[in-house]
Amino acid sequence: MAGSVACASCGKDYRWKPDFAGKRAKCKCGGVVSFPKADPMAAAAPPPPPPPIPDVPEGFEDYGMAADAPPPPPPPPIPGRRPAAAAVSAATPTGGFKDSTATTGGGGFHWNWKAALNVLIGLGLIGFGFVEFAHIGQLEAQHKAVHFTGRRSFYLTIMYQIGGRFGVLGFFILAGILFIGGAVLVMMGKIGHSNSKH
């Protein structure tokens, strides 16, 4: 493709042709356009390409790309632990509680049947406290003496002497909350060993 020459007065471009080489022409504006002897496009040679950048800096040897090497083998399994694939599948359950034997990296809620049994015991203690509270209320309404029997009669007698039927209810509620709170802390991994065998 041939180059172009601009008018010195108005700046209009005229295409260079071999017929106009070394001649002058008059522009429509009245200015003079001088055509060079050689094509201006050929005269302006392109700059030389930059030197290629080496892939490896000087002083280093090229041992090949990391993608060419096969991946390292997986580490041997640790005795007593699940393989990595099983741990990943256990870390993403479809629903419900997580298995307490899953070895996930973070905290979270881990299902533990012993802790769940403690939750049930705690709820049972609270419920039994309300039953005792109602029973003591009936005895007091009938003006009958309140006597406790069983292994915990000593503690219940003291609670009744301190706070009446509300003291007995508070004793059972406090015991139930302690059972439930401890179980929840175990299932959340705050106390106990979450990776122990159940």
Order of alpha helices (4+ residues) and beta strands (2+ residues): beta-beta-beta-beta-alpha-alpha-beta-beta-alpha-alpha
